Amino acid sequence: MLINKYKPKSLKEIFGQDLQIKQIKEFLNKKPILIYGNTGIGKTASVYVLANELNYEILEVNASNLRNKEQIDLIIKNNLMQKSLFGKDKLVLIDEVDGINTSDGGGLQELLKLMQITKVPIILIANNPWGSKFKTLRSKCKLIEFKKLDNELIFNILNEINKKEKLNVNKGLLKEISENSKGDLRGAILDLELAKINNNKIDLRERKEVIFNVLKNIFKN
């Protein structure tokens, strides 16, 4: 799949987020970092590429699994106490923070406590962290906003993939995909994949957000 083949492997393949990458490096060992922004703009990919370049081992957790204190201890705390199998420093990545459970189970509260005592770098990722339930979390983190990618940049990336893969998708459709992407590069590459499968044809008007959220999770896993 194109979205896997062209997943960023180095920082030079992360587009439009130079300042954001610099900020992550600066604050990585100073305080927890909360990265936020639209889907498909390189938030998670940037963390993985940066961790690889800085020789960190990543422990990735989906926030929806952190329902209570027991799960925080089982999934995160116990792992932090174990040494890396590869002799690397560890980095905790908590993705999809928007979905964290804030009920009586105490998952968020326990996470906040853990953030205060651990010396292991913690990076959290969210699409929209501005809900009232995240007020305390925001105050404990360095907030870094990843920007939407502009249409021209997305078009240029799609056009480069189109040439390398010899897909022969016409530039008019590439432009239409870019404009329809709303800054979501991953979604645009997926649309390009669909155009390839459908012989240079794709009806972008029928794009349904719920379907793309499902596909995003499938490909990400």
C-alpha positions as CSV (number, residue, x, y, z in Angstrom):
1,M,0.0,0.0,0.0
2,L,1.2,3.5,-0.9
3,I,0.5,4.9,2.6
4,N,2.8,2.3,4.1
5,K,5.5,2.5,1.3
6,Y,5.7,6.3,1.7
7,K,5.5,6.5,5.4
8,P,8.3,8.9,6.6
9,K,11.6,7.2,7.4
10,S,13.6,10.3,8.2
11,L,13.0,13.8,9.4
12,K,13.6,15.2,5.9
13,E,10.4,13.2,4.9
14,I,8.3,15.1,7.4
15,F,6.8,18.0,5.5
16,G,5.8,21.4,6.9
17,Q,6.6,20.8,10.5
18,D,10.2,21.9,10.9
19,L,9.5,24.2,13.9
20,Q,7.4,21.6,15.6
21,I,10.1,19.0,15.3
22,K,12.6,21.5,16.8
23,Q,10.3,22.1,19.7
24,I,9.8,18.3,20.4
25,K,13.6,17.9,20.5
26,E,13.9,20.9,22.8
27,F,11.3,19.8,25.4
28,L,11.6,16.0,25.1
29,N,13.5,15.6,28.4
30,K,12.1,18.7,30.1
31,K,8.3,18.0,30.4
32,P,5.6,15.9,28.8
33,I,4.7,17.0,25.3
34,L,1.1,17.2,23.9
35,I,1.1,17.2,20.1
36,Y,-2.2,18.1,18.5
37,G,-3.6,18.9,15.1
38,N,-5.7,17.4,12.2
39,T,-5.4,13.8,11.1
40,G,-2.9,12.8,8.5
41,I,-0.4,15.6,9.0
42,G,2.5,13.6,10.5
43,K,2.1,13.8,14.3
44,T,2.7,10.1,15.1
45,A,5.1,9.5,12.2
46,S,7.2,12.4,13.4
47,V,7.5,10.9,16.9
48,Y,8.6,7.5,15.5
49,V,11.2,9.1,13.1
50,L,12.6,11.3,15.8
51,A,12.7,8.5,18.3
52,N,14.6,6.4,15.8
53,E,17.1,9.1,15.1
54,L,17.6,9.8,18.9
55,N,17.9,6.0,19.6
56,Y,14.8,5.7,21.8
57,E,12.6,2.7,22.1
58,I,8.9,3.6,21.9
59,L,6.2,2.2,24.1
60,E,3.0,3.1,22.2
61,V,-0.3,3.0,24.0
62,N,-3.8,4.0,22.7
63,A,-5.4,6.2,25.2
64,S,-8.8,4.5,24.9
65,N,-7.2,1.5,26.6
66,L,-6.3,3.5,29.7
67,R,-9.6,3.2,31.5
68,N,-8.5,3.0,35.1
69,K,-5.5,3.0,37.5
70,E,-5.0,-0.7,37.1
71,Q,-4.5,-0.4,33.3
72,I,-2.2,2.5,33.7
73,D,0.0,0.4,36.1
74,L,-0.2,-2.7,33.8
75,I,0.4,-1.0,30.5
76,I,2.6,1.9,31.3
77,K,4.1,1.8,34.8
78,N,5.3,-1.8,34.7
79,N,6.9,-1.2,31.3
80,L,8.7,1.9,32.5
81,M,10.3,-0.2,35.4
82,Q,11.7,-2.7,32.9
83,K,14.9,-2.2,31.1
84,S,14.9,-2.0,27.3
85,L,15.7,-5.3,25.6
86,F,17.9,-3.3,23.1
87,G,19.8,-1.1,25.6
88,K,17.9,2.0,24.5
89,D,16.3,4.8,26.5
90,K,12.5,4.6,26.5
91,L,9.9,7.0,25.3
92,V,6.2,6.6,26.1
93,L,3.8,7.6,23.2
94,I,0.1,7.9,24.1
95,D,-2.0,8.2,21.0
96,E,-5.6,9.3,20.4
97,V,-5.7,11.1,23.8
98,D,-9.1,12.5,22.7
99,G,-10.5,9.0,23.5
100,I,-9.1,8.6,27.0
101,N,-11.7,7.4,29.5
102,T,-12.4,10.1,32.2
103,S,-15.0,8.2,34.1
104,D,-14.7,7.0,37.7
105,G,-12.0,4.5,36.8
106,G,-9.5,7.2,37.3
107,G,-7.4,6.6,34.2
108,L,-6.7,10.2,33.4
109,Q,-6.0,11.1,37.0
110,E,-3.5,8.2,37.4
111,L,-1.8,9.2,34.1
112,L,-1.4,12.8,35.5
113,K,0.3,11.4,38.6
114,L,2.6,9.2,36.6
115,M,3.6,12.1,34.4
116,Q,4.8,13.9,37.5
117,I,7.1,11.2,38.8
118,T,8.5,9.4,35.7
119,K,11.8,10.5,34.2
120,V,11.0,8.8,31.0
121,P,9.9,11.2,28.2
122,I,6.1,11.1,27.5
123,I,4.5,12.4,24.3
124,L,0.7,12.5,24.0
125,I,-1.1,13.0,20.7
126,A,-4.6,14.4,20.1
127,N,-6.6,15.8,17.3
128,N,-8.4,18.3,19.6
129,P,-7.2,18.6,23.2
130,W,-9.4,21.7,24.1
131,G,-12.2,19.9,25.9
132,S,-12.7,20.9,29.6
133,K,-11.7,17.4,30.7
134,F,-8.2,18.1,29.4
135,K,-7.6,21.3,31.3
136,T,-5.2,19.9,33.9
137,L,-3.5,17.7,31.3
138,R,-2.8,20.8,29.1
139,S,-1.3,22.7,32.0
140,K,1.2,19.8,32.7
141,C,2.4,19.6,29.1
142,K,4.2,21.6,26.4
143,L,1.6,22.1,23.7
144,I,2.9,21.7,20.1
145,E,0.4,22.3,17.3
146,F,1.1,20.5,14.0
147,K,-0.1,22.6,11.1
148,K,-2.4,21.6,8.2
149,L,-0.5,21.0,5.0
150,D,-1.3,23.3,2.1
151,N,-2.8,22.0,-1.1
152,E,0.3,22.8,-3.2
153,L,2.6,20.8,-1.0
154,I,0.2,17.8,-1.0
155,F,-0.1,18.1,-4.8
156,N,3.7,18.0,-5.2
157,I,4.0,14.9,-2.9
158,L,1.2,13.1,-4.8
159,N,2.7,14.0,-8.1
160,E,6.1,12.7,-7.0
161,I,4.5,9.4,-5.9
162,N,2.6,9.3,-9.2
163,K,5.8,9.6,-11.2
164,K,7.8,7.1,-9.1
165,E,5.1,4.5,-9.2
166,K,4.2,5.2,-12.8
167,L,0.5,5.4,-11.9
168,N,-0.4,7.7,-14.8
169,V,-3.0,9.5,-12.7
170,N,-3.7,12.7,-14.5
171,K,-2.7,16.0,-12.8
172,G,-6.3,17.3,-12.8
173,L,-7.3,14.5,-10.5
174,L,-4.2,14.9,-8.4
175,K,-5.1,18.6,-8.0
176,E,-8.7,17.7,-7.1
177,I,-7.5,15.1,-4.5
178,S,-5.1,17.7,-3.0
179,E,-7.8,20.3,-2.7
180,N,-10.3,17.8,-1.2
181,S,-7.8,16.6,1.4
182,K,-8.2,19.5,3.7
183,G,-4.6,19.2,4.7
184,D,-4.7,15.4,5.4
185,L,-1.7,14.0,3.5
186,R,-2.4,10.4,4.6
187,G,-6.0,10.7,3.3
188,A,-4.8,12.2,0.1
189,I,-2.3,9.3,-0.5
190,L,-5.2,6.9,0.2
191,D,-7.3,8.7,-2.4
192,L,-4.4,8.3,-4.8
193,E,-4.3,4.6,-4.1
194,L,-8.1,4.4,-4.8
195,A,-7.6,6.3,-8.0
196,K,-4.9,3.8,-9.1
197,I,-7.2,0.8,-8.2
198,N,-10.1,2.4,-10.1
199,N,-8.2,3.2,-13.3
200,N,-7.8,6.9,-12.8
201,K,-11.3,7.4,-11.5
202,I,-12.6,8.4,-8.1
203,D,-15.7,10.3,-7.0
204,L,-14.5,12.5,-4.1
205,R,-18.0,13.8,-3.5
206,E,-18.9,10.4,-2.1
207,R,-16.1,10.5,0.5
208,K,-17.5,9.7,3.9
209,E,-15.6,10.7,7.0
210,V,-16.7,7.7,9.0
211,I,-15.3,5.3,6.4
212,F,-12.0,7.1,6.3
213,N,-11.7,7.0,10.1
214,V,-12.2,3.2,10.0
215,L,-9.6,2.9,7.2
216,K,-7.2,5.1,9.1
217,N,-7.3,2.8,12.1
218,I,-7.0,-0.3,10.0
219,F,-3.9,0.9,8.2
220,K,-2.4,2.4,11.3
221,N,-2.7,-0.9,13.1
